[in-house]
Amino acid sequence: LWRWILSRTFRTQREAENAAAQLMSWAG
């Protein structure tokens, strides 16, 4: 599900990785 959301929201891998890093940090 997350991969689908990321692929739909972010077209560039950089933005996807940045968002993933932020989500990981936010999730703690």
C-alpha positions as a printed NumPy array, in Angstrom:
array([[ 0.   ,  0.   ,  0.   ],
       [ 2.764,  2.453,  0.958],
       [ 4.63 ,  1.729, -2.244],
       [ 1.498,  2.518, -4.263],
       [ 0.93 ,  5.774, -2.379],
       [ 4.566,  6.795, -2.792],
       [ 4.549,  5.895, -6.474],
       [ 1.358,  7.912, -6.943],
       [ 2.439, 10.896, -4.853],
       [ 6.112, 11.08 , -5.752],
       [ 7.312, 10.785, -9.332],
       [10.986, 11.106, -8.472],
       [12.865,  8.528, -6.431],
       [14.59 , 11.306, -4.486],
       [11.308, 12.691, -3.185],
       [10.075,  9.191, -2.387],
       [13.216,  8.372, -0.4  ],
       [13.076, 11.731,  1.391],
       [ 9.428, 11.188,  2.333],
       [10.189,  7.638,  3.459],
       [13.006,  8.91 ,  5.669],
       [10.716, 11.521,  7.204],
       [ 8.009,  8.922,  7.826],
       [10.54 ,  6.612,  9.486],
       [11.78 ,  9.451, 11.705],
       [ 8.232, 10.526, 12.547],
       [ 7.19 ,  6.967, 13.351],
       [10.187,  6.761, 15.676]])
